[in-house]
Every structure is written in structure tokens, then in C-alpha cells.
Amino acid sequence: MKDLAFYGFAAALLAGAVGTVVSRSLYRAAFSLAATLLATAGLYFLLTAAVLGAVQILLYTGGVLTLTVYAVALTDGERLAGPRWRRPLPAAVLAGGLAVALGSAALSVEPSVGLGGLEDGRALGVEVFTTYLVPFELLSVLLLGAIFGALVVARKEREP
Amino acid sequence: MTLPRLLVLSFAMFAVGTFGVLARRHVIAVLLSIELMFNAANLAIVSAAWAHGLLHGVVVVFFAIAVTVAEVAVGLALFVLAHRLRGTNQLDDLNTLRG
């Protein structure tokens, strides 16, 4: 049952990844990426990291999808002049070589299986607010900086 | 569902993302491919944490997701600005630092 779910999520994940890279329409690419991220969230649930899966859906998928759709709508929209690719053959060779090298390295890892119960919300919360308290606060500063940076960069200049 | 299979899956996703970064012409498409690579790295970290029963990997990915969303927000704002200044978001046309 778990294996079946794993292969289902894996198939959805790879299909979404390929769709992100090959689709001509940027909207379609964004939604393919969202499918990949949702499949990854499903894998997180399978890996007994449920809170992380929820964060992945709410923050990552929701945030990235919304922002990307707005950015596409504010810029080119559906008009994509010119070809989609820039020298695809060397890129494919490089990516394929990378896949083979990394895959062979992965297959030599010993096939260990997790025992489950990796994360419950309580343990994660205690960890974040004790051991990782300083990074957590720095993260809020980073998010604030990102909000102001995005606002300052993208706002329209007012005519004086 | 064992650690090597999860790692193979995540590395395959990483390679697809690498191809997209190298081959796509539109900046937003390149950013989406970078997201794929990020996601692959996150999946690999969580898989290793799961196999070894360590919570720290989950915390690392939690922070990585938040940082990534901030990066996407700033990146897309930059692309909107570039489009306003130059009228294009094709990478081949965005090859100078001048506004």
C-alpha cells in the first residue's frame, strides 16, 4: 500500500517536473511545478513528516504558484516570441550525465528504511523554538527584508 | 520505499531542473526550473532524515522552504522590473547591467 502510494507520487512528481521544463506556456509550467510540489508534499506525508508536508502545501506551493501566475500576467502573459530552447542538446547531455552520476551514487547507498514517526508537530515545534530559535528569528528578518525589497524593486515610479 | 529509491527520484528531478536552467530562454521558466532543483534537494534531505530517524533534517528543510519563498518573491519582482525597463524577459535580451 505504501509502496503503491510511493510509486504514484513518484510518477506524478516526475511528470510534473518534465512538464515544468518542456511546456511552452508559462502558466502551464507554473501549474506543472505546483503538481510536482504537491506530489513532494505527499511524499513528505509518507515519510512521516506531516507538518513539513503541510508547510510545503501552504507556503511553498501556494506562495510560488500565486507569485508566478501574477508575474506572468504582469509581464509577457501568453505571448512568448521566439523559440523555447537555447542550445538544448549540450544541456541535455550535461543533465543526463549528472543524472547517471548521481543515480549510480544513490544506488550504492545502503537500502535503509525509516522506522516512521520521524516528526510529530510537538517535537518539531520544540526543536524550532529552542535549538533553532536564533535562525528562526533571523528568518523573520529575512522575510521582512524580502517583502520590502520586492515592494521597492517592483513599484511604479511616481511622476514628481 | 527505501532510501536509494527516494534518492534516485530526487536526483532525477534535480537533473530535469538542471536541464531547464540550462536550456530555457525565458527567465520565469528558468526560475521555475531552479525551484525544481531546490525541491529535489529538500526531498533528498528529508529522505536521509527519515532513513536515519533524525529530526534535524526536517528543521533544515523547514527553513529552506521559507528562504526559497522569499527568494522567489524577490526574483519575480526583479523580473517584473526588467520587463518594465526592457520590454522583454528573454534571457538573450537581458545581457547588460544597464537599465
Interface residues (C-beta under 8 A of the other chain):
Chain A: K2 D3 F6 A10 L13 L14 A17 V18 T20 V21 L26 A29 A30 L33 T36 L37 T40 L43 Y44 L46 L47 T48 A49 V51 L52 V55 Q56 L59 Y60 G63 V64 L67 T68 Y70 A71 V72 L74 T75 D76 L80 A81 G82 P83 R84 W85 R86 R87 P88 P90 A91 A92 L94 A95 G96 L98 A99 L102 G103 A106 L107 V109 E110 P111 S112 V113 G114 L115 L118 E119 A123 L124 E127 V128 T131 Y132 P135 F136 L139 L142 L143 G145 A146 I147 G149 A150 L151 V153 A154
Chain B: M1 T2 L3 P4 R5 L6 L7 V8 L9 F11 A12 M13 F14 A15 V16 G17 T18 F19 G20 L22 A23 R24 R25 H26 I28 A29 L31 L32 S33 E35 L36 N39 N42 L43 V46 S47 A49 W50 A51 H52 G53 L55 H56 V58 V59 V61 F62 F63 I65 A66 V67 T68 V69 A70 E71 V72 A73 V74 L76 A77 L78 F79 V80 L81 H83 T88 N89 Q90 L91 D92
